[in-house]
Amino acid sequence: MSDLTKLTLKAALVGLKARDFSSEELTKAFVANIDAANPRLNAFVVQTTDKAIAMARASDAKLARGEGGALEGAPLGIKDLFCTDGVQTTAGSNMLRGFVPPYESTVTANLWRDGAVMLGKLNMDEFAMGSSNETSAFGPVVNPWKSTTSNADLTPGGSSGGSASAVAGDLCLAATASDTGGSIRQPAAFTGTVGMKPTYGRASRFGMVAFASSLDQAGPITKTVEDAAILLRSMCSFDSKDSTSLDVETPDWTQSLGKSVKGLRIGVPREYVVDGMPAEIQALWDQGIEWLKAAGCEIVPISLPHTKYALPAYYIIAPAEASSNLARYDGMRFGHRAEGTTSLTDLYETSRAEGFGKEVQRRLTIGAYVLSAGFYDAYYVRALKVRRRIAMDFDAVWDKVDAILTPSTPSAAFALGDKQIDPLQMYLNDIFTVTANLAGLPGISVPAGLDKGGLPLGLQVIGKALDEATVFQVASALEDAAGFAARPDKWW
């Protein structure tokens, strides 16, 4: 095998079981790639090379005995939002720099149970607050892709930018990620990878550093739809330690792949045609509709009338929940503690000012404002009512359609620094993805084409709650029709 790191997760698992190569060989190949690429891509904030090789050797011993779990010997990257026992976890923030958890998140515990190997922790926007991976205390992640029209470093998207960059750059077989308003699907679209956000409650949030508890959900970023189905199955489980975890069976979603989509009704929401949307995004969407028509789907125009209020509602609810969740980081109980302070108030203020970056401070200020006396009803309560209306919009169309097709993002990847000066422009990146979070629905981004600069573009499939099977079925059909095989040219 000439280059093991180019394998899909599925192909690697097949090869490992057949003993075509060892997990140790595979892991060392990825370690070499990370060593060579990370100084430029900045995807990993912690490399756990010794741990990875030890885990790989243990997997090889199991495989030699004909044993092993569903992911036995597969080297993965872990977003720095998931607590990992004995390995620094910072959520991309100076507030948690140096924090080494004494426990394991449920999602990563599931992966280790199934035999996965940990290559290290992946960079991310600070506390998952960002759409470009530029708010990280460890510096921005760089997209492995370059435009043919410019040599500028591009964003891999956020907040799971490290996960997306690492998978696209062949620094791991696949990666864990999290999605609060689009933080799996948008980076996947920007890097030509597959990103899946399951139904809210499918994957446990225990051991995930919280941003907005009613919106956060873990999921995978992978090279293919099949890989996403494989990894998501291991990530998901019922967990009594998470009160929002759903006590439902985790299906084998690979059984949905390749199934005919003939007769499925696919909704196309008119509200997703937005002002100023590039013609190539519309063209890709039209192409996706034609692909599904050709596969036998019935295309149904639908209306989701409260979509236009989704971003404003999200940017009230998410900061409000963040201001509550991050109140614990006060320099006394948790997080960074400032030196040389003169009073308790000074300690609180200085610790939080030093520990949190500008974007986190901005969102915490918004959150505290909308929850304050006199504004709670006007902003927060009203946003919750809008959220309910958005969910009702989806409920009203599920008797007419089986899944919904939209673009993943309003553009291809943009240059680092392009939108930092205007937070509103940055927030608009989530325009197609936030509705699925507000309604708790599963959504997947599938790479489906290239823009005029040769950068990847994605299509999004949204499904009914707990109907990931149909989402994977439609995504698999889109993947087959698109035949997306482009990969970034190695420049790092």
Salt bridges, closest charged atoms under 4 A:
GLU24 OE2 - LYS28 NZ 2.89
GLU24 OE2 - ARG57 NH2 3.00
GLU67 OE1 - ARG65 NH2 3.17
ASP80 OD1 - LYS121 NZ 3.35
ASP114 OD1 - ARG113 NE 2.97
ASP153 OD1 - ARG40 NH2 3.57
ASP153 OD1 - LYS146 NZ 2.82
ASP170 OD2 - LYS6 NZ 3.34
ASP170 OD1 - LYS223 NZ 2.93
ASP179 OD2 - ARG185 NE 2.95
ASP239 OD1 - LYS241 NZ 3.47
ASP242 OD1 - ARG205 NH2 3.58
ASP252 OD2 - ARG233 NH1 3.96
GLU280 OE2 - LYS452 NZ 3.85
GLU290 OE2 - LYS293 NZ 3.59
ASP330 OD2 - ARG333 NE 3.01
GLU354 OE1 - HIS336 NE2 2.61
GLU359 OE1 - ARG362 NH1 2.21
GLU359 OE2 - ARG363 NE 2.70
ASP393 OD2 - HIS306 ND1 3.06
ASP395 OD2 - ARG388 NH2 3.72
ASP399 OD1 - LYS400 NZ 3.87
ASP402 OD1 - ARG265 NH2 3.34
GLU468 OE1 - ARG202 NE 3.09
